[in-house]
Amino acid sequence: NVEAIARGRQWVAQTFYADRPSLAQLRLQKGWSQAELAVRSRTSQSYIARLELGRTDPQISTARKIAKALDVSIEVFANAVMP
């Protein structure tokens, strides 16, 4: 069930990512998979994974697309991806 999976992701965000903002937390709060965020921000799932792991820095144009997809400011997005 898609709704149950989304609720599970939201629970994970609240339970395991509550201590500090992260891209994974922002994504999971929406109930989205990495693939869903990738589709909504017109990038790839592997790119989202690398961002979440801190293995790449986004270009400003990509950061804007992801922030818009998540419905957060660019500042909130930047704080979520900065170590």
C-alpha positions as CSV (number, residue, x, y, z in Angstrom):
1,N,0.0,0.0,0.0
2,V,1.5,3.3,-1.2
3,E,0.0,5.3,1.7
4,A,1.3,2.9,4.3
5,I,4.8,3.2,2.9
6,A,4.6,7.0,2.9
7,R,3.5,7.0,6.5
8,G,6.3,4.7,7.4
9,R,8.8,7.0,5.7
10,Q,7.3,9.9,7.7
11,W,7.7,7.9,10.9
12,V,11.4,7.3,10.1
13,A,11.9,11.0,9.5
14,Q,10.4,11.8,12.9
15,T,12.1,9.0,14.8
16,F,15.6,8.8,13.3
17,Y,16.2,12.2,11.7
18,A,14.7,14.6,14.3
19,D,18.0,15.7,15.8
20,R,19.2,17.7,12.8
21,P,17.9,18.7,9.4
22,S,19.1,16.5,6.5
23,L,18.0,16.0,2.9
24,A,16.8,12.5,3.9
25,Q,14.7,14.0,6.6
26,L,13.1,16.6,4.3
27,R,12.4,13.8,1.8
28,L,11.0,11.3,4.3
29,Q,8.8,14.0,5.8
30,K,7.0,14.1,2.5
31,G,6.8,10.3,2.5
32,W,8.9,10.1,-0.7
33,S,11.5,7.6,-1.8
34,Q,14.7,8.9,-3.4
35,A,13.2,8.0,-6.7
36,E,10.1,10.1,-6.1
37,L,12.2,13.1,-5.2
38,A,14.4,12.6,-8.3
39,V,11.3,12.6,-10.5
40,R,9.8,15.6,-8.9
41,S,13.1,17.5,-9.1
42,R,14.1,16.2,-12.6
43,T,17.3,14.6,-11.5
44,S,18.3,11.0,-10.9
45,Q,17.8,8.7,-7.9
46,S,21.6,8.0,-7.8
47,Y,22.2,11.8,-7.6
48,I,19.8,12.1,-4.7
49,A,21.6,9.2,-2.9
50,R,25.0,10.9,-3.4
51,L,23.6,14.2,-2.0
52,E,22.2,12.4,1.0
53,L,25.5,10.7,1.7
54,G,27.4,13.9,1.3
55,R,29.4,12.6,-1.7
56,T,28.5,15.5,-4.0
57,D,27.8,19.2,-3.8
58,P,24.8,20.3,-5.9
59,Q,24.9,23.0,-8.5
60,I,22.8,26.0,-7.6
61,S,20.3,25.2,-10.4
62,T,19.8,21.7,-9.1
63,A,19.6,22.9,-5.5
64,R,16.8,25.2,-6.5
65,K,14.9,22.4,-8.3
66,I,15.2,20.1,-5.3
67,A,14.2,22.8,-2.8
68,K,11.2,23.7,-5.0
69,A,10.2,20.0,-5.2
70,L,10.4,19.8,-1.4
71,D,8.6,23.1,-1.0
72,V,11.4,24.5,1.2
73,S,13.6,27.6,0.9
74,I,17.0,27.3,-0.7
75,E,18.4,28.2,2.8
76,V,16.6,25.2,4.4
77,F,17.9,23.0,1.6
78,A,21.5,24.3,2.0
79,N,21.4,23.6,5.8
80,A,20.1,20.1,5.1
81,V,23.0,19.2,2.8
82,M,25.8,20.9,4.6
83,P,27.8,18.6,6.9
